[in-house]
Amino acid sequence: MTTITNHMPTAELQALDAAHHMHPFSTNASLAEDGVRVITRAKGAYLFDSEGEKILDAMAGLWCVNIGYGREELPEVAARQMRELPYYNTFFKTTHVPGIALAAKLAELAPGDLNHVFFAGGGSEANDTNLRMVRTYWAEKGQPDKNIIISRENAYHGSTLGASSLGGMSGMHAQGGVVPNIHHIGQPNWWAEGSNMSPEEFGLARARELEEAILELGEDRVAAFIAEPVQGAGGVIVAPDTYWPEIQRICDKYEILLIADEVICGFGRTGNWFGSQTVGITPHIMTIAKGLSSGYAPIGGSIVCDEVAEVISKAEFNHGYTYSGHPVAAAVALENLRILEEENILDHVRDVAAPHLKKKWEALADHPLVGEARIVGMMASIALTPDKANRAKFASEPGTIGYICREHCFANNLIMRHVGDRMIISPPLVMTPADIDEMFVRIHKSLDEAHAEIIEKGLMKAAS
Ligand SMILES: *Cc1c(COP(=O)(O)O)cnc(C)c1O
């Protein structure tokens, strides 16, 4: 067998990749033609590729590398744990110390009576757990028909069949179908869908779609409502201020379980441990993954309140993953939480990084290609528009303009994603003001170049 290493020529690595490696969320044929970028190592907020380019990662991987790349403590903990106990399960009357310690730590960090943790390999698996858990909860309480889960259009809850059914991505539903009894309401995306309402009016109207859905489906049929405190993959959609208090009121009134998908918002991203604290809601279950381990090991889970955990504990819960609470991943996650806590990274976000980012980010709204600029903590988005006064969409196929802008970012060694014609960032929480300033040099260059290309191609045109 040939050894494939960092030292092979890029073209050879690309050819092998194209021949054998199927990429997620990609059109693999065109990817193979274009040639993928080979990432070889990373440090702080920067990636390095096989051509020696230094790339600023404004997405923290996939929203996950909260403490930044290259921390030595995590591989050390992983190696120690792998030597001591590389694997054991927690299915059959057994447990292990990393699993105990991480569950106890999460119970301490999570607000209120969210005191119980069910582990998974990532966020998708955790949402599959939640789907089964909330239905089991109501069945155990003698209401097996209370099994409909309400979610939102354009939500992202993961890629397994269960999690993608909970999500509101139509392109995913179209490939492989959906789990029954999941209902979707509108998203609180004022820029794109607010018509001539004020953001406050629109926030209330979108929250009240939950109440309308409950009344239409029947209070005795609805088990839970699931939502991200800030929609991430949907385009960093920050709800108007009126939205969440109304959602909380409705969940309380109709006794609907509230599931907060904290996979992105958790672990400091919004300036608090959890996004639920930032938007002021009290969920019964929180989905966690990503920042839980800063991406250094794959792990996720559900943090569950006393009442739900107690009811579930009386039944045999027919559910679990081989790698639920994997000891190496759990040990790595614990070390990540220790770093977040002892280095006061949340204070850094609140007092230093997020205010610096916010000032510069909101000023992007003055760019001729940009409409609104939205930001919460260290996640932010801009809507690209040909005509900001009218919040106009482009005449071109949705995503065309965002893609052009993304390509300029990529060429300028900046990882910034596009979702349709929105540009989004979610950088490592440990970014310094100097890192942020460097990021904006690249953002401005990319936006200016994209703007010039769009004008030149005659694409700076509003849809009629
Ligand atoms: C990424 C994500 C998931 C899925 O997590 P995986 O670890 O990819 O399975 C679920 N919910 C949200 C909000 C996410 O951003």
The ligand as an SDF file (V2000), in Angstrom:
LIG
                    3D

 15 15  0  0  0  0  0  0  0  0999 V2000
  -24.3330   21.0380   12.5350 C   0  0  0  0  0  0  0  0  0  0  0  0
  -25.6770   21.0540   13.1570 C   0  0  0  0  0  0  0  0  0  0  0  0
  -26.3390   19.8690   13.4920 C   0  0  0  0  0  0  0  0  0  0  0  0
  -25.8000   18.5210   13.0970 C   0  0  0  0  0  0  0  0  0  0  0  0
  -24.6680   18.1780   13.7980 O   0  0  0  0  0  0  0  0  0  0  0  0
  -23.6840   17.0330   13.2060 P   0  0  0  0  0  0  0  0  0  0  0  0
  -22.6360   16.9570   14.2520 O   0  0  0  0  0  0  0  0  0  0  0  0
  -23.2390   17.4990   11.8650 O   0  0  0  0  0  0  0  0  0  0  0  0
  -24.4720   15.7890   13.1280 O   0  0  0  0  0  0  0  0  0  0  0  0
  -27.5290   19.9530   14.1560 C   0  0  0  0  0  0  0  0  0  0  0  0
  -28.0600   21.1360   14.4980 N   0  0  0  0  0  0  0  0  0  0  0  0
  -27.4620   22.3010   14.1880 C   0  0  0  0  0  0  0  0  0  0  0  0
  -28.0820   23.5770   14.6160 C   0  0  0  0  0  0  0  0  0  0  0  0
  -26.2550   22.2930   13.4930 C   0  0  0  0  0  0  0  0  0  0  0  0
  -25.6910   23.4480   13.1420 O   0  0  0  0  0  0  0  0  0  0  0  0
  1  2  1  0
  2  3  1  0
  2 14  2  0
  3  4  1  0
  3 10  2  0
  4  5  1  0
  5  6  1  0
  6  7  2  0
  6  8  1  0
  6  9  1  0
 10 11  1  0
 11 12  2  0
 12 13  1  0
 12 14  1  0
 14 15  1  0
M  END
$$$$
